[in-house]
Amino acid sequence: MELSLLVRWIVVFLVIFLLLMVLVFSLIRKKA
């Protein structure tokens, strides 16, 4: 497995994770 491909997948995973966290955070703020 190429290192560049692994790094690319890690970056994609981090971006998706951050977007999910922002979405959950906004939903929690709306409920409060």
N, CA, C and O atoms as a GROMACS GRO file, in nm:
protein
  128
    1MET      N    1   0.085  -0.120   0.000
    1MET     CA    2   0.000   0.000   0.000
    1MET      C    3   0.088   0.125   0.000
    1MET      O    4   0.183   0.137   0.078
    2GLU      N    5   0.053   0.216  -0.089
    2GLU     CA    6   0.134   0.338  -0.099
    2GLU      C    7   0.110   0.430   0.020
    2GLU      O    8  -0.002   0.439   0.070
    3LEU      N    9   0.214   0.497   0.062
    3LEU     CA   10   0.204   0.587   0.177
    3LEU      C   11   0.115   0.707   0.143
    3LEU      O   12   0.036   0.753   0.225
    4SER      N   13   0.129   0.758   0.020
    4SER     CA   14   0.048   0.874  -0.020
    4SER      C   15  -0.100   0.841  -0.017
    4SER      O   16  -0.183   0.925   0.020
    5LEU      N   17  -0.135   0.718  -0.057
    5LEU     CA   18  -0.276   0.677  -0.055
    5LEU      C   19  -0.327   0.670   0.088
    5LEU      O   20  -0.439   0.710   0.117
    6LEU      N   21  -0.243   0.618   0.178
    6LEU     CA   22  -0.281   0.609   0.320
    6LEU      C   23  -0.302   0.748   0.378
    6LEU      O   24  -0.400   0.773   0.449
    7VAL      N   25  -0.211   0.840   0.348
    7VAL     CA   26  -0.222   0.977   0.398
    7VAL      C   27  -0.350   1.042   0.345
    7VAL      O   28  -0.418   1.114   0.417
    8ARG      N   29  -0.380   1.016   0.218
    8ARG     CA   30  -0.500   1.073   0.157
    8ARG      C   31  -0.626   1.024   0.228
    8ARG      O   32  -0.718   1.102   0.253
    9TRP      N   33  -0.630   0.895   0.260
    9TRP     CA   34  -0.746   0.839   0.330
    9TRP      C   35  -0.758   0.897   0.471
    9TRP      O   36  -0.869   0.922   0.518
   10ILE      N   37  -0.644   0.918   0.537
   10ILE     CA   38  -0.647   0.976   0.672
   10ILE      C   39  -0.702   1.119   0.666
   10ILE      O   40  -0.781   1.158   0.752
   11VAL      N   41  -0.660   1.196   0.568
   11VAL     CA   42  -0.707   1.334   0.553
   11VAL      C   43  -0.857   1.335   0.526
   11VAL      O   44  -0.930   1.416   0.584
   12VAL      N   45  -0.903   1.247   0.438
   12VAL     CA   46  -1.046   1.239   0.405
   12VAL      C   47  -1.126   1.204   0.530
   12VAL      O   48  -1.232   1.262   0.555
   13PHE      N   49  -1.075   1.107   0.609
   13PHE     CA   50  -1.143   1.065   0.731
   13PHE      C   51  -1.151   1.180   0.831
   13PHE      O   52  -1.254   1.200   0.895
   14LEU      N   53  -1.044   1.255   0.844
   14LEU     CA   54  -1.042   1.368   0.938
   14LEU      C   55  -1.140   1.476   0.896
   14LEU      O   56  -1.209   1.534   0.980
   15VAL      N   57  -1.148   1.504   0.766
   15VAL     CA   58  -1.240   1.607   0.716
   15VAL      C   59  -1.384   1.566   0.743
   15VAL      O   60  -1.465   1.647   0.789
   16ILE      N   61  -1.417   1.439   0.714
   16ILE     CA   62  -1.553   1.390   0.739
   16ILE      C   63  -1.585   1.394   0.888
   16ILE      O   64  -1.695   1.432   0.927
   17PHE      N   65  -1.487   1.355   0.971
   17PHE     CA   66  -1.507   1.355   1.116
   17PHE      C   67  -1.534   1.497   1.167
   17PHE      O   68  -1.621   1.518   1.251
   18LEU      N   69  -1.458   1.594   1.116
   18LEU     CA   70  -1.477   1.733   1.160
   18LEU      C   71  -1.614   1.785   1.117
   18LEU      O   72  -1.680   1.856   1.193
   19LEU      N   73  -1.657   1.750   0.995
   19LEU     CA   74  -1.788   1.794   0.949
   19LEU      C   75  -1.898   1.736   1.035
   19LEU      O   76  -1.996   1.804   1.066
   20LEU      N   77  -1.883   1.610   1.073
   20LEU     CA   78  -1.984   1.546   1.159
   20LEU      C   79  -1.987   1.613   1.296
   20LEU      O   80  -2.095   1.634   1.352
   21MET      N   81  -1.871   1.645   1.350
   21MET     CA   82  -1.865   1.709   1.482
   21MET      C   83  -1.932   1.846   1.477
   21MET      O   84  -2.004   1.883   1.570
   22VAL      N   85  -1.909   1.922   1.371
   22VAL     CA   86  -1.971   2.055   1.356
   22VAL      C   87  -2.123   2.040   1.346
   22VAL      O   88  -2.197   2.119   1.404
   23LEU      N   89  -2.168   1.938   1.272
   23LEU     CA   90  -2.312   1.916   1.256
   23LEU      C   91  -2.376   1.880   1.390
   23LEU      O   92  -2.480   1.934   1.425
   24VAL      N   93  -2.313   1.789   1.464
   24VAL     CA   94  -2.365   1.749   1.595
   24VAL      C   95  -2.364   1.868   1.691
   24VAL      O   96  -2.459   1.888   1.767
   25PHE      N   97  -2.258   1.947   1.687
   25PHE     CA   98  -2.247   2.063   1.776
   25PHE      C   99  -2.358   2.164   1.747
   25PHE      O  100  -2.416   2.220   1.840
   26SER      N  101  -2.387   2.187   1.619
   26SER     CA  102  -2.493   2.282   1.583
   26SER      C  103  -2.629   2.230   1.626
   26SER      O  104  -2.715   2.308   1.670
   27LEU      N  105  -2.651   2.098   1.616
   27LEU     CA  106  -2.779   2.040   1.658
   27LEU      C  107  -2.796   2.052   1.809
   27LEU      O  108  -2.905   2.082   1.857
   28ILE      N  109  -2.688   2.031   1.884
   28ILE     CA  110  -2.694   2.042   2.030
   28ILE      C  111  -2.726   2.187   2.070
   28ILE      O  112  -2.802   2.212   2.163
   29ARG      N  113  -2.665   2.282   1.999
   29ARG     CA  114  -2.690   2.423   2.032
   29ARG      C  115  -2.835   2.461   2.001
   29ARG      O  116  -2.894   2.542   2.072
   30LYS      N  117  -2.892   2.404   1.895
   30LYS     CA  118  -3.032   2.436   1.861
   30LYS      C  119  -3.126   2.382   1.968
   30LYS      O  120  -3.226   2.446   2.001
   31LYS      N  121  -3.095   2.264   2.023
   31LYS     CA  122  -3.180   2.205   2.127
   31LYS      C  123  -3.175   2.288   2.255
   31LYS      O  124  -3.278   2.306   2.321
   32ALA      N  125  -3.058   2.338   2.290
   32ALA     CA  126  -3.044   2.412   2.415
   32ALA      C  127  -3.127   2.540   2.415
   32ALA      O  128  -3.126   2.615   2.513
   0.00000   0.00000   0.00000
